[in-house]
Amino acid sequence: VITTSSLFEEDLILKNYNVDSNKMKLITPGVDVEIFSPDATVKRENTFLSIGRIQEQKGQMETIKFLDNFRKVESNFICYFVGGPSGKSGNEYFEELKKTVEDLNLESYVEFHDNLPQKQIRDLLNKSKLLIHTSKFETFGLVAAEANAMGVPVLTTNSGSLLEIVESNKNGYYSENLIDRNVNNFVQNLIQDSKKFNEIMKNCIDKSKNYDWNNTAVEIEKAYQIVVKN
């Protein structure tokens, strides 16, 4: 049995390896609800998050360019980048990101944080209104499911596995290019229309229920039983 975490990953394996499709089994990861559960007593702020290793593949530069464009229509926000440099060119890319923030005079809109424990990430998500996800490649995208579990919609440019999680105007928004009037309108509504945000927040929490570790464990056990039986 070959397990995959998304239909995107399943298709990737089938295209690149000579395997029997009948042996493929989709088992999605789950959200740890003991950690990622929203606290309704915490007030939401105009806070955006970008969570992931600082490397070019994660596309943080796209997020910075979006912020620069978005402030033309809305200036009341801040974006926290969570994650440390990773890979051979991670430090160089990090310096490039910081230099771009300075060049664009975005210092008052952007803060960089290093890697944080899950509980601190949960606390940031709990007061945020948007996760910006610009990673070029993901076999699943657990951070998006975790954000949804916290009631946070996901803005993404990822056309692979993230489209299995994010549905535009329901629990987030997908766009090939973040420099787009429709993207600005979606994010501006999250900030300015509390009724719209609450509606989308409910959709996010409902969607996240599809990703439960208990279901994942049951499906993995079934996969082992098939192997043992055969």
Secondary structure, 3 states (H helix, E strand, C coil): CEEECCHHHHHHHHHHCCCCHHHEEECCCCECCCCCCCCCCCCCCCEEEEECCECHHHCHHHHHHHHHHHCCCCCCCEEEEECCECCCCHHHHHHHHHHHHHHCCCCCCEEEECCCCHHHHHHHHHCCCEEEECCCCCCCCHHHHHHHHCCCCEEECCCCHHHHCCCECCCEEECCCCCCHHHHHHHHHHHHCHHHHHHHHHHHHHHHCCCEHHHHHHHHHHHHHHHHHC
